[in-house]
Amino acid sequence: MTTEPPPGSGGPPEDDPLRKHPRQEPPHEPPGEPPRGSPYDTPYDGEPPPPYSGGGGPYGGRGGDAYGGYPEDPLAGMPPLAESGRRTLARIIDMVLVYIVVALVVWAFRVDQYTVDADKIEFGKTLGREIITAVLYVAYDTILIARTGQTLGKKWFGMRVANLADGSTPSVQTSLVRALVLWIPFAFCCACVWTAIAGGWSYFDKPYKQGLHDKAAKTVVVGLG
């Protein structure tokens, strides 16, 4: 029974070139028979060999099985994680680009042009600006991340967002969750403070360098070279 989502369900496409593929395991010997090999191999006494410890398998590396794989490490086969400093710079670029669009839309709809100094008018003006800000930032992140895994800032700095489970480009649903966690508090209450907290979390998070929005969406940010 397959675990892949059916076509049109919003999951990663089958032909996603960035998606990791399962590692092929070597064939297992029939139960009860000693392994075939050289007559100079260590005699088989019927007990399974001890697992390799964190010091690494016989082929080196960070630890794994006898064939060099790391079945418990979801980052195996993916590019290295992006540096948090580069992520911050990319995020600042994205914020500036979308802010310019927000300012133009607010001006075009005259959201900030009320002249009546009444509480209700002031509240409506502020709420309207916040809604426009939230919609544009969420749409920007969701659409671009779901298409290529990259916003403009990430593209310029050579990184992309990937699903932690298999390295594929996030689906629309995953990208939306990630964008909502990042931008809704930014637009309605905490502005740059929340962005600094959510994004700055990657500076201290181990082992995946995830921001709070990455944790909510189960994504990571990796480099492209």
C-alpha positions in Angstrom: 0.0 0.0 0.0 1.6 3.3 -1.1 2.1 6.2 1.1 2.3 8.7 -1.7 -0.6 11.2 -1.9 -3.0 10.8 -4.9 -2.7 13.2 -7.8 -4.0 16.6 -7.1 -3.9 16.3 -3.3 -1.3 19.0 -2.9 1.7 16.7 -2.2 5.1 16.9 -3.8 5.2 15.9 -7.5 6.5 12.5 -8.4 9.1 14.0 -10.7 10.5 16.5 -8.1 14.3 16.4 -8.9 15.1 17.5 -5.4 13.3 14.8 -3.6 15.3 12.1 -1.9 14.9 8.5 -3.1 14.9 5.5 -0.8 18.3 3.8 -0.4 18.5 0.4 -2.0 19.2 -2.3 0.6 21.4 -5.3 -0.3 19.6 -8.6 -0.6 19.2 -10.5 2.7 20.4 -14.0 3.1 17.8 -16.7 3.7 17.1 -17.3 7.4 19.1 -20.1 8.9 21.9 -20.0 6.4 25.4 -18.6 7.0 26.4 -15.6 4.8 28.2 -16.5 1.7 31.7 -15.0 1.2 35.3 -15.7 1.4 36.6 -18.8 3.3 38.8 -16.3 5.2 35.8 -14.4 6.7 35.1 -14.6 10.4 33.2 -17.8 11.1 29.5 -17.3 11.6 28.3 -18.4 15.0 24.6 -17.9 14.5 24.5 -14.6 16.4 23.8 -11.3 14.6 26.7 -8.9 14.4 26.7 -6.0 16.9 25.2 -2.7 15.6 27.6 0.1 14.7 27.8 2.7 17.4 27.9 6.5 17.0 31.6 6.3 16.1 30.7 5.4 12.6 30.4 2.3 10.4 33.3 0.6 8.7 33.1 3.1 5.9 33.5 6.2 8.1 31.0 9.0 8.5 28.8 10.1 11.4 27.6 6.6 12.2 25.2 4.4 10.3 24.8 0.9 9.0 27.3 -1.3 7.3 26.5 0.1 3.9 27.2 3.8 4.8 23.5 4.8 5.1 21.9 6.8 7.9 18.3 5.5 8.0 17.5 7.5 11.1 18.9 10.8 9.8 16.3 12.6 7.6 19.1 14.9 6.3 21.0 12.1 4.7 21.1 12.7 0.9 20.2 16.4 1.2 22.4 19.4 0.7 23.9 21.0 3.9 21.7 23.2 6.0 21.8 26.9 5.1 23.6 29.2 7.5 21.3 31.2 9.7 23.0 34.5 8.9 22.3 34.0 5.2 18.7 33.1 6.0 18.3 36.4 8.0 19.7 38.5 5.1 17.3 36.7 2.6 14.4 37.3 5.0 15.2 41.0 5.2 15.2 41.3 1.4 11.8 39.5 1.2 10.4 41.8 3.9 11.5 45.0 2.1 10.2 43.8 -1.3 6.8 42.9 0.0 6.6 46.0 2.1 7.0 48.1 -1.0 4.0 46.3 -2.5 2.0 46.7 0.7 2.7 50.5 0.7 1.5 50.8 -2.9 -1.7 48.8 -2.3 -2.4 50.8 0.9 -2.0 54.0 -1.0 -4.0 52.9 -3.9 -7.0 51.9 -1.7 -6.6 55.0 0.4 -6.4 52.9 3.6 -4.3 55.5 5.3 -6.1 58.6 4.0 -8.8 59.0 6.6 -9.1 62.5 7.9 -11.8 62.0 10.6 -10.1 61.7 14.0 -12.6 59.3 15.5 -11.7 56.0 17.3 -13.7 53.9 14.9 -12.2 55.4 11.8 -8.7 55.0 13.2 -9.4 51.4 14.2 -10.8 50.6 10.7 -7.8 52.2 9.0 -5.3 50.2 11.1 -7.2 46.9 10.7 -7.4 47.4 6.9 -3.6 48.0 6.7 -3.0 44.9 8.8 -5.2 42.7 6.7 -3.5 43.8 3.5 -0.1 43.3 5.1 -1.0 39.7 6.2 -2.5 38.7 2.9 0.4 39.9 0.8 3.1 38.5 3.0 1.4 35.1 3.3 0.6 34.9 -0.4 4.2 35.8 -1.3 5.7 33.1 0.8 3.1 30.4 0.1 3.1 30.8 -3.7 6.9 31.0 -4.2 7.8 28.3 -1.7 5.2 25.9 -3.1 6.5 26.5 -6.6 10.3 26.2 -6.2 11.0 26.2 -2.5 12.5 29.7 -2.9 11.5 33.2 -2.3 13.4 35.9 -4.1 15.7 36.4 -1.2 16.4 32.7 -0.8 17.0 32.4 -4.6 19.6 35.3 -4.5 21.4 33.7 -1.5 21.4 30.2 -3.0 19.1 28.3 -0.6 15.7 26.7 -0.6 13.0 25.3 1.7 12.6 21.5 1.7 10.4 19.0 3.5 12.4 17.4 6.3 11.0 14.0 5.6 12.2 13.6 2.0 13.8 16.8 0.8 11.1 17.6 -1.7 9.6 21.0 -2.4 6.8 21.7 0.2 3.2 21.4 -0.9 0.8 24.3 -1.0 -0.7 23.2 2.4 2.8 23.0 4.0 3.9 26.3 2.5 0.7 27.9 3.8 1.2 26.6 7.3 4.8 27.9 7.3 3.7 31.3 6.0 0.8 31.7 8.5 3.0 31.0 11.5 5.6 33.5 10.3 3.5 36.4 9.1 0.1 36.5 10.9 1.7 37.6 14.2 3.9 39.9 12.2 1.0 41.7 10.6 -1.4 41.9 13.6 0.6 42.3 16.8 4.3 41.6 17.1 5.8 42.9 13.8 9.5 42.6 13.6 9.8 41.2 17.2 8.0 38.0 16.1 9.9 37.7 12.9 13.1 38.0 14.9 12.0 35.3 17.4 10.6 32.9 14.8 13.6 33.2 12.4 16.2 33.7 15.1 15.2 30.3 16.6 17.3 28.7 13.8 20.5 30.1 15.4 20.1 27.9 18.4 18.0 25.0 17.1 19.7 21.6 16.9 20.1 19.5 14.8 18.1 21.0 12.0 18.4 24.8 12.4 14.7 25.2 12.2 12.8 28.5 12.8 9.5 28.2 14.6 7.7 28.3 11.3 9.9 25.5 10.0 9.0 23.4 13.1 5.3 24.0 12.5 5.5 22.9 8.8 8.2 20.2 9.3 10.6 21.9 6.9 14.3 22.8 6.8 16.3 25.3 4.7 19.2 23.9 2.8 21.9 25.4 0.6 22.2 24.9 -3.1 25.9 24.8 -3.5 
